[in-house]
Amino acid sequence: MKREEVFNFSAGPSVLPTEVLEIAGRDILNYNGSGMSVMEMSHRSKVYLEIFESTKSKMKSVLSVPESHEVLFLQGGASLQFSMIPMNLMSELGKGKADYAVTGNFATVATKEAKKYGTINIAASSEDKNHTYIPAQSELKLSSDADYFYYCANNTIYGTEWQYIPETGSVPICCDMSSNILSKPVDVSKYGIIFAGAQKNMAPAGLTVVIIDKSLAGKEMPCTPLVMSYKTMIENDSMYNTPPCWNIYILGLVLDWLEKQGGVKGMEQIKTAKAALLYDYLDGSALFKACAEKGSRSDMNVTFRTGDEAKDEEFCKGATKLGLTNLKGHRKVGGMRASIYNAMPIEGVNKLVEFMKEFEVANRV
Ligand SMILES: *Cc1c(COP(=O)(O)O)cnc(C)c1O
C-alpha cells in the first residue's frame, strides 16, 4: 500500500506527520551541510547542541513551561518513570508514602512498581467498572502527608481521559501524559512532574520527555542509579550520558509542525472536532457502542465495540482493506480502538466514520 492510501490508527508507536518524515528523509544522509546524519554526530558537537537546545526551547514555549520547571529528554520509556518517580521523591527506601489513582493498565503497573519503594495508598480505582470511567475529585481519598499524588491523564488502552486536574493541596502531582501530551494546553505549574513516552504524540519510541519542578530533585534514595536521578539529569542538561539524539531531533521537527497547526490551542480545537465526529456517531449508532462513559472519554483513544467479537473482527478486516489500519482494540478490552493522535488528519476520522456507517447498514439486525 502507498502511504497516501493508509490512515494509521495505531496506539503506539503511532503516526507521525508526513511533512516531518519528509524533512527527516531529505536530511538523512547530510544534515544541514554537516556531511553526516543526525544519527552519526556527537551529542556534544555544535551542530547537535543547536538541535538539542532549540528542541528544548520549543518544548518549553509550546507548553508555557514556567521557570520553576525543567524539561528533560530521557530514555527508558514512560515505564522507567514508574520507578524513577518513587526513587526520587521518596527519600528513604520503605519510608516514603504516595497516593495513586488507578484508572487503567499503566497506572496499575506504576502502582505495582512504586510498592517496591514505599507505602502506596490507592486514592481511587476504576477497576470496579473495568476502567470505563474516571473518578471524581470528591471520590479521591488523599493523604495530606503523601510525598506525591500520581495519576495517568489519558488511559491509552481503556480510552478514558481525566477532564480535570486533581486538587491535592500542597502534595505534588506526578502525571503520566504519554498519550495526550501536546493535544491541548496544560497548566504545567500545577504539576510536580509530567512525563510522556514520545511514541504516541511526539516522536519515535526511545525518548521520554519529563517536565519537572526543579525543587523536587535532589531528595532521591541513595541507591538510585545516576541515570535515574533527576538531579543528575538536571545538572547535566539531560546529557549525563548520551541522550536519544535522533528522537530529540524528530521531536523538534514535530514541534515545528505543531506550531503551524496553531500550537496546543490549535491542536485542542482539531482533536475536539475529530473526537466529536466519532463519539457523535457512536452515540447514535444501533450497532457500535463507545466503551468509556460520557464525561470520562478520551479524545485520543476512542474505544468501541459491537458486542459481538466475530463482528468486531469482520469490521477490523474490512477497515484494513480500505487502508484504515490498526483499529483492533487492546486484548484487555477487545473491540476496537481508534487512536487519533495529533498527526491523524481529520480526513482519516471522516473515512473511518463513513466505513462504520456502511458497516452498520450492512449489518442491520
Ligand atoms: C504507552 C504508554 C506507556 C508505556 O510507555 P513505554 O514508553 O512503552 O514505557 C505508559 N503510559 C501510557 C499512558 C502509555 O500510553
The ligand as an SDF file (V2000), in Angstrom:
LIG
                    3D

 15 15  0  0  0  0  0  0  0  0999 V2000
    2.3820    3.6340   26.0490 C   0  0  0  0  0  0  0  0  0  0  0  0
    2.1930    4.1120   27.4210 C   0  0  0  0  0  0  0  0  0  0  0  0
    3.0970    3.7990   28.4660 C   0  0  0  0  0  0  0  0  0  0  0  0
    4.2770    2.9010   28.2560 C   0  0  0  0  0  0  0  0  0  0  0  0
    5.2560    3.5750   27.5720 O   0  0  0  0  0  0  0  0  0  0  0  0
    6.6850    2.9260   27.2960 P   0  0  0  0  0  0  0  0  0  0  0  0
    7.4000    4.0490   26.6380 O   0  0  0  0  0  0  0  0  0  0  0  0
    6.4580    1.7410   26.4270 O   0  0  0  0  0  0  0  0  0  0  0  0
    7.2790    2.5470   28.5990 O   0  0  0  0  0  0  0  0  0  0  0  0
    2.8630    4.3260   29.7070 C   0  0  0  0  0  0  0  0  0  0  0  0
    1.7930    5.1010   29.9520 N   0  0  0  0  0  0  0  0  0  0  0  0
    0.8970    5.4070   28.9890 C   0  0  0  0  0  0  0  0  0  0  0  0
   -0.2670    6.2750   29.3180 C   0  0  0  0  0  0  0  0  0  0  0  0
    1.0680    4.9220   27.6940 C   0  0  0  0  0  0  0  0  0  0  0  0
    0.1860    5.2330   26.7380 O   0  0  0  0  0  0  0  0  0  0  0  0
  1  2  1  0
  2  3  1  0
  2 14  2  0
  3  4  1  0
  3 10  2  0
  4  5  1  0
  5  6  1  0
  6  7  2  0
  6  8  1  0
  6  9  1  0
 10 11  1  0
 11 12  2  0
 12 13  1  0
 12 14  1  0
 14 15  1  0
M  END
$$$$
